[in-house]
Amino acid sequence: MDMPFPRLDQARPLFIIGCVRSGTTLVRDLLRRQPGVICPEETHYFRYGEPFRTGAHKQPLRNSKTLQKHREIDGIPPEDFERMLAQSRSRGELMYRHVDYMAKARGLENYKWFDKTPQNVYGLPLIRAEFPKARFLHLIRNPLNVVASLKLGKVMKVTDIHGACNYWIEAVSIIREMSPSMSDRILEMKYEAFVSDPVASMERLLEFSELGCDPGLYSEADARQERNQFRDILSSREQQTVLRRCGPLAQTYGYALKDVLSDGSI
């Protein structure tokens, strides 16, 4: 029997979007400390460009080993995912069913939720259409360290330096084009702020997202140091490529890449 379905246009979730390897997992784990808050593993429901419920859209959702593992972590068996997929008429309905399944398994009737899938930035207009009251966190990180992390490949590997740059450029460009029409629905914060001052950063995010009201769950012990691994991972030529490709956009967020590369600061 299908579940009673809420009005998605009244839902107020948070979507964490942006470029991969920008600290979204760190922020997700901090937000998850708030009681009564649900966040699945990365869903990718809004990532793919093919129309929902067409074969080309279902194929990666069903067959991706990564997404299968994510649903296993969320406690959703394959047969229940297939049922939810068959019942859902849109990406938003599937997103809701996924979150509600997790909440019910935890015995939560009243809950808040958010999604952390950086690549869902490619579906930003659709997310806004299905969840017009949603809010968005754009988490941005120095592109030198993003590209270095992609080249290193501990989580995902991109060996083409231009491909790695494009992960950052495309995500930032999409959000910059969309943000003027999003007014107070989008908050842009730097990864470096979260690692250097997690308490103040989480206070700001909680006020914006309304996902919780207990900043006391965070302390300076949550701080960590940005390793600036680009110095060891990227060659001089690759660093210059990142400067040329990402430098102008990075400057608008206060990242002076040319100065960083010339004087050794960050």
Residue frames relative to the residue before (quaternion, step in Angstrom):
aa qw qx qy qz dx dy dz
M 1.0000 0.0000 0.0000 0.0000 0.00 0.00 0.00
D 0.4498 -0.7077 0.4756 0.2656 3.58 -0.86 0.97
M 0.5168 -0.6470 0.4707 0.3047 3.56 -1.18 0.66
P 0.5523 -0.5484 0.4835 0.4006 3.59 -1.18 0.44
F 0.2475 -0.8187 0.5054 0.1142 3.56 -0.74 1.00
P 0.3655 -0.7398 0.5197 0.2213 3.60 -0.78 0.98
R 0.5578 -0.5542 0.4745 0.3957 3.52 -1.30 0.11
L 0.3695 -0.7512 0.5024 0.2163 3.56 -0.50 1.18
D 0.6369 0.5481 -0.3444 0.4188 3.59 1.10 -0.59
Q 0.6549 0.4705 -0.3202 0.4971 3.59 1.31 0.02
A 0.5187 0.6495 -0.4135 0.3717 3.58 1.26 -0.22
R 0.1803 -0.7951 0.5749 0.0699 3.56 -1.12 0.74
P 0.1488 0.8135 -0.5496 0.1187 3.61 0.68 1.01
L 0.3706 -0.6577 0.5925 0.2808 3.50 -1.41 0.05
F 0.1261 -0.7575 0.6349 0.0845 3.56 -1.05 0.80
I 0.2126 -0.7503 0.6156 0.1133 3.56 -0.81 1.08
I 0.0523 0.8181 -0.5623 0.1088 3.55 -0.49 1.23
G 0.3661 0.7204 -0.5462 0.2207 3.53 -1.32 0.17
C 0.7194 -0.3894 0.3257 0.4740 3.52 -1.13 -0.67
V 0.5374 -0.5982 0.4832 0.3462 3.55 -1.11 0.67
R 0.8074 0.2603 -0.2255 0.4791 3.57 -1.28 0.52
S 0.5120 0.6435 -0.4137 0.3906 3.57 1.10 0.73
G 0.6740 -0.5245 0.2985 0.4261 3.59 1.19 0.34
T 0.3679 0.7567 -0.4830 0.2423 3.59 1.20 0.23
T 0.6131 0.5425 -0.3570 0.4498 3.61 1.08 -0.60
L 0.6158 0.5407 -0.3402 0.4611 3.58 1.00 -0.78
V 0.6942 0.4655 -0.2830 0.4704 3.59 0.81 -0.98
R 0.6049 0.5496 -0.3574 0.4520 3.59 1.01 -0.73
D 0.6913 0.4877 -0.2906 0.4471 3.57 0.81 -0.99
L 0.6308 0.5130 -0.3345 0.4765 3.59 1.09 -0.62
L 0.6697 0.4928 -0.3030 0.4657 3.60 0.92 -0.83
R 0.6183 0.5716 -0.3436 0.4158 3.58 1.04 -0.70
R 0.5547 0.6104 -0.4007 0.3990 3.61 1.18 -0.31
Q 0.5749 0.5870 -0.3896 0.4161 3.58 1.13 -0.47
P 0.4732 -0.6936 0.4566 0.2939 3.63 -0.84 0.89
G 0.8304 0.2418 -0.1758 0.4702 3.54 -1.15 0.68
V 0.5635 0.5786 -0.3881 0.4439 3.56 1.20 0.51
I 0.1743 -0.7895 0.5852 0.0616 3.56 -0.88 1.03
C 0.1107 0.7578 -0.6408 0.0535 3.56 -1.05 0.81
P 0.3204 -0.7500 0.5426 0.2011 3.60 -0.65 1.04
E 0.5951 -0.4568 0.4765 0.4584 3.49 -1.33 -0.04
E 0.7235 -0.4340 0.2715 0.4631 3.61 -1.19 0.27
T 0.2823 -0.8074 0.5055 0.1139 3.57 -0.77 1.10
H 0.1626 -0.8175 0.5238 0.1761 3.60 1.01 -0.85
Y 0.3141 0.7919 -0.4840 0.2000 3.60 1.19 0.33
F 0.7598 0.3368 -0.1934 0.5214 3.59 1.07 -0.66
R 0.4673 0.7197 -0.4227 0.2917 3.58 1.24 0.04
Y 0.7618 0.4312 -0.2241 0.4284 3.56 0.73 -1.08
G 0.4871 -0.7329 0.4143 0.2321 3.54 -0.97 0.93
E 0.5643 0.6122 -0.3996 0.3835 3.60 1.18 -0.34
P 0.6012 -0.5825 0.3956 0.3779 3.61 -1.08 0.62
F 0.5738 -0.6178 0.4239 0.3306 3.54 -1.05 0.84
R 0.8303 0.1920 -0.2078 0.4802 3.53 -1.14 0.89
T 0.5013 0.5533 -0.4823 0.4581 3.56 1.15 0.55
G 0.6770 -0.5208 0.3333 0.3991 3.54 -1.20 0.48
A 0.6618 0.5213 -0.3136 0.4381 3.56 0.96 -0.84
H 0.6707 0.4679 -0.3069 0.4868 3.59 1.13 -0.53
K 0.6654 0.5118 -0.3122 0.4448 3.58 0.97 -0.78
Q 0.5963 0.6368 -0.3623 0.3281 3.56 0.99 -0.87
P 0.7235 0.4032 -0.2892 0.4799 3.68 0.70 -0.89
L 0.6119 0.5478 -0.3661 0.4376 3.61 1.04 -0.64
R 0.7141 0.4536 -0.2552 0.4682 3.56 0.95 -0.87
N 0.8153 0.3671 -0.1386 0.4258 3.56 0.79 -1.05
S 0.5147 0.6359 -0.4355 0.3755 3.60 1.17 -0.23
K 0.4261 -0.7079 0.5046 0.2504 3.58 -0.72 1.07
T 0.6220 0.5457 -0.3403 0.4467 3.56 1.07 -0.73
L 0.7045 0.4497 -0.2780 0.4735 3.58 0.84 -0.94
Q 0.5836 0.5486 -0.3734 0.4680 3.59 1.11 -0.55
K 0.6607 0.4996 -0.3017 0.4721 3.58 0.98 -0.87
H 0.6279 0.5400 -0.3379 0.4471 3.57 1.00 -0.79
R 0.6805 0.4737 -0.2977 0.4731 3.60 0.91 -0.87
E 0.5931 0.5460 -0.3634 0.4670 3.57 1.12 -0.58
I 0.6422 0.5095 -0.3179 0.4763 3.59 0.98 -0.84
D 0.6884 0.4773 -0.2698 0.4749 3.58 1.04 -0.80
G 0.5021 -0.6873 0.4039 0.3353 3.59 1.28 -0.10
I 0.5158 0.6276 -0.4196 0.4050 3.59 1.19 0.52
P 0.3055 -0.7657 0.5354 0.1837 3.63 -0.41 1.17
P 0.6613 -0.5299 0.3478 0.4012 3.62 -1.13 0.55
E 0.6715 0.5020 -0.3204 0.4409 3.60 0.90 -0.84
D 0.6543 0.4908 -0.3226 0.4763 3.60 1.06 -0.64
F 0.6079 0.5305 -0.3570 0.4707 3.58 1.08 -0.61
E 0.6476 0.5130 -0.3260 0.4595 3.60 0.94 -0.84
R 0.6337 0.5216 -0.3302 0.4662 3.57 1.04 -0.74
M 0.6640 0.4982 -0.3053 0.4666 3.58 0.91 -0.89
L 0.6413 0.5272 -0.3197 0.4567 3.56 1.01 -0.83
A 0.6757 0.4963 -0.2911 0.4608 3.58 0.97 -0.86
Q 0.6919 0.4837 -0.2756 0.4596 3.59 1.05 -0.70
S 0.6658 0.5367 -0.3014 0.4217 3.58 1.12 -0.61
R 0.3079 -0.7626 0.5464 0.1583 3.53 -0.95 0.94
S 0.7952 0.1535 -0.0637 0.5832 3.58 1.21 -0.41
R 0.6752 -0.4709 0.3748 0.4265 3.55 -1.30 0.19
G 0.6455 0.5403 -0.3198 0.4348 3.55 0.99 -0.84
E 0.6479 0.5050 -0.3216 0.4709 3.58 0.99 -0.80
L 0.6446 0.5018 -0.3276 0.4748 3.60 0.98 -0.77
M 0.6183 0.5387 -0.3390 0.4612 3.57 1.01 -0.79
Y 0.6713 0.4913 -0.3035 0.4646 3.57 0.88 -0.93
R 0.6590 0.5129 -0.3246 0.4441 3.62 0.84 -0.89
H 0.6216 0.5449 -0.3343 0.4527 3.58 1.01 -0.80
V 0.7011 0.4621 -0.2669 0.4730 3.58 0.80 -1.03
D 0.6736 0.5009 -0.3067 0.4486 3.58 0.90 -0.90
Y 0.5860 0.5619 -0.3625 0.4577 3.59 1.09 -0.67
M 0.6743 0.4901 -0.2930 0.4682 3.58 0.89 -0.93
A 0.6568 0.5192 -0.3172 0.4456 3.58 0.96 -0.86
K 0.6631 0.5037 -0.3082 0.4600 3.56 0.90 -0.91
A 0.6374 0.5308 -0.3297 0.4509 3.59 1.02 -0.75
R 0.7016 0.4249 -0.2501 0.5144 3.58 1.22 -0.53
G 0.5154 -0.6718 0.3987 0.3521 3.56 1.29 0.09
L 0.4786 0.6707 -0.4304 0.3687 3.58 1.20 0.49
E 0.1850 -0.7707 0.6021 0.0964 3.55 -0.80 1.04
N 0.7562 0.2173 -0.1245 0.6045 3.56 1.02 -0.84
Y 0.1977 0.7818 -0.5587 0.1940 3.54 -0.51 1.16
K 0.2869 -0.6953 0.6224 0.2165 3.50 -1.39 0.24
W 0.1168 -0.8251 0.5512 0.0425 3.58 -1.10 0.52
F 0.0458 -0.7650 0.6399 0.0561 3.49 -1.35 0.37
D 0.3057 -0.7357 0.5788 0.1741 3.53 -1.30 0.38
K 0.1185 -0.7786 0.6141 0.0520 3.55 -1.01 0.88
T 0.3183 0.6907 -0.5878 0.2759 3.54 -0.06 1.35
P 0.3214 -0.7855 0.4838 0.2138 3.63 -0.04 1.19
Q 0.6823 0.5157 -0.2952 0.4259 3.59 0.94 -0.90
N 0.5022 0.6344 -0.4353 0.3949 3.60 1.22 -0.14
V 0.4166 0.6937 -0.4710 0.3511 3.59 1.28 -0.01
Y 0.6251 0.5518 -0.3452 0.4308 3.59 1.10 -0.64
G 0.7269 0.3689 -0.2356 0.5292 3.59 1.21 -0.33
L 0.2160 0.8332 -0.4917 0.1316 3.58 1.22 0.39
P 0.6674 0.4823 -0.3416 0.4531 3.67 0.81 -0.76
L 0.6526 0.5058 -0.3193 0.4652 3.61 1.02 -0.72
I 0.6126 0.5325 -0.3563 0.4628 3.58 1.00 -0.72
R 0.6679 0.4976 -0.3014 0.4642 3.57 0.90 -0.90
A 0.6468 0.5237 -0.3248 0.4492 3.58 1.03 -0.75
E 0.7340 0.4196 -0.2374 0.4784 3.59 0.91 -0.89
F 0.7778 0.1778 -0.0935 0.5955 3.59 1.13 -0.68
P 0.0971 -0.8595 0.4982 0.0610 3.62 0.47 1.15
K 0.7007 0.4271 -0.2773 0.4996 3.62 1.19 -0.35
A 0.3983 0.7228 -0.4749 0.3056 3.58 1.25 0.16
R 0.2423 -0.7276 0.6186 0.1711 3.50 -1.30 0.46
F 0.2500 -0.7873 0.5571 0.0853 3.53 -1.19 0.61
L 0.1687 -0.7345 0.6477 0.1124 3.50 -1.12 0.82
H 0.1328 -0.7494 0.6447 0.0720 3.55 -0.78 1.08
L 0.1067 -0.7921 0.6006 0.0221 3.53 -0.45 1.26
I 0.0589 -0.8222 0.5656 -0.0232 3.55 -0.63 1.14
R 0.1061 -0.7914 0.6019 0.0135 3.54 -1.08 0.85
N 0.6525 -0.4997 0.3864 0.4185 3.56 -1.18 0.53
P 0.4441 -0.7348 0.4374 0.2673 3.62 -0.61 1.08
L 0.5471 0.6000 -0.4141 0.4114 3.61 1.11 -0.42
N 0.7116 0.4320 -0.2590 0.4899 3.59 0.93 -0.86
V 0.5932 0.5487 -0.3673 0.4606 3.60 1.12 -0.57
V 0.6845 0.4788 -0.2838 0.4708 3.57 0.82 -1.00
A 0.6308 0.5292 -0.3313 0.4607 3.58 1.00 -0.78
S 0.6563 0.5080 -0.3128 0.4618 3.59 0.94 -0.85
L 0.6529 0.5030 -0.3155 0.4703 3.59 1.00 -0.78
K 0.6505 0.5001 -0.3223 0.4721 3.58 0.99 -0.76
L 0.6352 0.5263 -0.3288 0.4598 3.59 1.00 -0.80
G 0.2080 -0.8719 0.4269 0.1196 3.56 1.09 -0.74
K 0.2684 0.7760 -0.5365 0.1950 3.60 0.99 0.62
V 0.7541 0.2866 -0.1711 0.5657 3.59 1.10 -0.68
M 0.7607 -0.1134 0.0787 0.6342 3.56 0.94 -0.91
K 0.2537 -0.8079 0.5242 0.0902 3.54 -0.88 0.98
V 0.0007 -0.7629 0.6456 -0.0344 3.54 -0.97 1.00
T 0.1964 -0.8328 0.5096 0.0899 3.57 -0.29 1.23
D 0.6164 0.5181 -0.3410 0.4850 3.59 1.20 -0.50
I 0.4088 -0.7452 0.4661 0.2456 3.60 -0.47 1.17
H 0.6490 0.4985 -0.3269 0.4727 3.59 1.03 -0.66
G 0.6133 0.5298 -0.3472 0.4719 3.59 1.07 -0.64
A 0.6488 0.5065 -0.3147 0.4728 3.56 0.99 -0.82
C 0.6350 0.5139 -0.3259 0.4760 3.59 0.99 -0.78
N 0.6679 0.5245 -0.3098 0.4275 3.58 0.95 -0.85
Y 0.5314 0.5871 -0.4204 0.4429 3.60 1.13 -0.43
W 0.7121 0.4448 -0.2509 0.4818 3.57 0.86 -0.99
I 0.6808 0.5106 -0.2977 0.4326 3.59 0.81 -1.01
E 0.6913 0.4877 -0.2994 0.4411 3.59 0.81 -0.95
A 0.6565 0.5055 -0.3226 0.4576 3.60 0.90 -0.86
V 0.6850 0.4777 -0.2907 0.4670 3.58 0.84 -0.96
S 0.6581 0.5240 -0.3152 0.4393 3.59 0.95 -0.85
I 0.6303 0.5281 -0.3360 0.4593 3.60 0.96 -0.83
I 0.6996 0.4709 -0.2816 0.4577 3.57 0.82 -0.99
R 0.6389 0.5213 -0.3365 0.4547 3.60 0.98 -0.73
E 0.6621 0.4940 -0.3095 0.4711 3.60 1.04 -0.68
M 0.7233 0.4523 -0.2379 0.4644 3.57 1.04 -0.78
S 0.6094 0.6392 -0.3554 0.3062 3.59 0.96 -0.84
P 0.6043 0.5638 -0.4011 0.3949 3.69 0.92 -0.56
S 0.7097 0.4317 -0.2628 0.4908 3.60 1.12 -0.55
M 0.6374 0.5560 -0.3137 0.4315 3.59 1.29 -0.05
S 0.2378 -0.8315 0.4776 0.1550 3.57 1.36 -0.02
D 0.8414 -0.1583 0.1263 0.5010 3.58 -0.69 -1.09
R 0.5025 0.6714 -0.4147 0.3531 3.60 1.22 0.27
I 0.7464 0.3399 -0.2144 0.5304 3.60 1.20 -0.18
L 0.1258 -0.7605 0.6354 0.0462 3.53 -1.08 0.88
E 0.1437 -0.7817 0.6029 0.0690 3.57 -0.81 1.00
M 0.0547 0.7928 -0.6011 0.0845 3.54 -0.77 1.08
K 0.4391 -0.6933 0.5124 0.2529 3.53 -1.19 0.59
Y 0.5577 -0.5895 0.4813 0.3314 3.53 -1.14 0.76
E 0.6383 0.5546 -0.3294 0.4202 3.56 0.97 -0.88
A 0.6178 0.5337 -0.3484 0.4604 3.61 1.12 -0.58
F 0.6523 0.5186 -0.3179 0.4522 3.58 0.98 -0.80
V 0.7169 0.4427 -0.2805 0.4597 3.60 0.89 -0.81
S 0.7016 0.4543 -0.2843 0.4697 3.60 1.08 -0.58
D 0.8002 0.0548 -0.0070 0.5971 3.61 1.06 -0.72
P 0.0868 -0.8530 0.5129 0.0430 3.59 0.45 1.18
V 0.6177 0.5609 -0.3636 0.4143 3.62 0.99 -0.67
A 0.7037 0.4457 -0.2684 0.4839 3.59 0.75 -1.02
S 0.6434 0.5317 -0.3252 0.4445 3.59 1.00 -0.79
M 0.6886 0.4646 -0.2875 0.4768 3.57 0.92 -0.84
E 0.5841 0.5524 -0.3774 0.4596 3.59 1.06 -0.58
R 0.6661 0.4985 -0.2972 0.4684 3.57 0.93 -0.87
L 0.6822 0.4904 -0.2905 0.4580 3.57 0.92 -0.91
L 0.6446 0.5180 -0.3258 0.4583 3.59 0.97 -0.78
E 0.6386 0.5155 -0.3316 0.4653 3.58 0.97 -0.79
F 0.6863 0.4851 -0.2839 0.4616 3.59 0.95 -0.86
S 0.7650 0.4196 -0.2066 0.4427 3.57 0.77 -1.07
E 0.2257 -0.7921 0.5222 0.2214 3.59 1.17 -0.63
L 0.3827 0.7325 -0.4752 0.3020 3.58 1.11 0.67
G 0.7962 -0.0371 0.0350 0.6029 3.58 1.21 -0.26
C 0.2578 -0.7824 0.5515 0.1319 3.54 -1.26 0.28
D 0.5944 0.5741 -0.3608 0.4323 3.58 1.18 0.45
P 0.1028 -0.8172 0.5651 0.0469 3.63 0.09 1.22
G 0.5276 0.6533 -0.3997 0.3677 3.56 1.26 -0.23
L 0.5543 0.6082 -0.3879 0.4151 3.57 1.29 -0.11
Y 0.7037 0.4038 -0.2448 0.5309 3.58 1.32 -0.04
S 0.0251 -0.7916 0.6105 -0.0086 3.54 -1.15 0.64
E 0.6934 -0.4582 0.3466 0.4349 3.54 -1.31 0.10
A 0.5336 0.6187 -0.4121 0.4033 3.59 1.21 -0.27
D 0.6136 0.5487 -0.3441 0.4517 3.59 1.23 -0.35
A 0.5171 0.6446 -0.4169 0.3786 3.59 1.24 -0.21
R 0.0130 -0.7705 0.6371 0.0121 3.51 -1.23 0.54
Q 0.4856 -0.6714 0.4793 0.2893 3.54 -1.24 0.29
E 0.4240 -0.6610 0.5545 0.2753 3.54 -1.02 0.85
R 0.3565 -0.7969 0.4539 0.1787 3.56 -0.56 1.18
N 0.2387 -0.7935 0.5247 0.1953 3.60 1.20 -0.36
Q 0.0970 0.8586 -0.4946 0.0936 3.52 0.94 1.00
F 0.4613 0.6870 -0.4562 0.3272 3.59 1.20 -0.16
R 0.5955 0.5934 -0.3655 0.3996 3.59 1.10 -0.63
D 0.7397 0.3898 -0.2156 0.5044 3.57 1.08 -0.71
I 0.7294 0.4614 -0.2333 0.4478 3.59 1.08 -0.70
L 0.7529 0.3560 -0.2043 0.5145 3.59 0.97 -0.80
S 0.4343 -0.6720 0.5338 0.2734 3.55 -0.99 0.86
S 0.6789 -0.4686 0.3558 0.4392 3.58 -1.25 0.23
R 0.6489 0.5153 -0.3175 0.4611 3.55 0.99 -0.82
E 0.6634 0.4957 -0.3074 0.4687 3.59 0.96 -0.82
Q 0.6151 0.5352 -0.3460 0.4642 3.59 1.03 -0.72
Q 0.6602 0.4950 -0.3074 0.4739 3.58 0.99 -0.78
T 0.6062 0.5429 -0.3535 0.4614 3.58 1.10 -0.62
V 0.6442 0.5018 -0.3164 0.4828 3.58 0.97 -0.87
L 0.6245 0.5406 -0.3362 0.4525 3.60 0.99 -0.81
R 0.6991 0.4659 -0.2807 0.4641 3.59 0.83 -0.94
R 0.7302 0.4498 -0.2502 0.4493 3.59 0.86 -0.96
C 0.8110 0.3017 -0.1191 0.4869 3.57 0.83 -1.01
G 0.4797 0.7359 -0.4059 0.2523 3.57 1.19 -0.51
P 0.6923 0.4828 -0.3173 0.4325 3.65 0.70 -0.93
L 0.6784 0.4584 -0.2980 0.4908 3.61 0.92 -0.84
A 0.6343 0.5394 -0.3375 0.4391 3.58 0.98 -0.81
Q 0.6085 0.5753 -0.3477 0.4217 3.58 1.04 -0.76
T 0.6429 0.5364 -0.3314 0.4348 3.59 1.02 -0.73
Y 0.7069 0.3970 -0.2534 0.5278 3.59 1.25 -0.33
G 0.6310 -0.5844 0.3184 0.3987 3.57 1.24 0.30
Y 0.5341 0.5932 -0.4263 0.4256 3.58 1.22 0.28
A 0.1167 -0.7999 0.5875 0.0385 3.59 -0.35 1.23
L 0.1922 -0.8462 0.4864 0.1018 3.55 0.34 1.27
K 0.6293 0.5424 -0.3496 0.4332 3.59 0.95 -0.76
D 0.6641 0.4836 -0.3046 0.4820 3.57 0.96 -0.82
V 0.6192 0.5490 -0.3455 0.4425 3.59 1.00 -0.78
L 0.7155 0.4535 -0.2605 0.4632 3.58 0.86 -0.94
S 0.6981 0.4848 -0.2864 0.4423 3.58 1.07 -0.58
D 0.8094 0.2694 -0.1407 0.5025 3.59 1.02 -0.73
G 0.5382 -0.6690 0.3838 0.3397 3.57 1.29 0.05
S 0.5392 0.6109 -0.4222 0.3973 3.60 1.21 0.13
I 0.2317 -0.7469 0.5973 0.1779 3.56 -1.32 -0.08
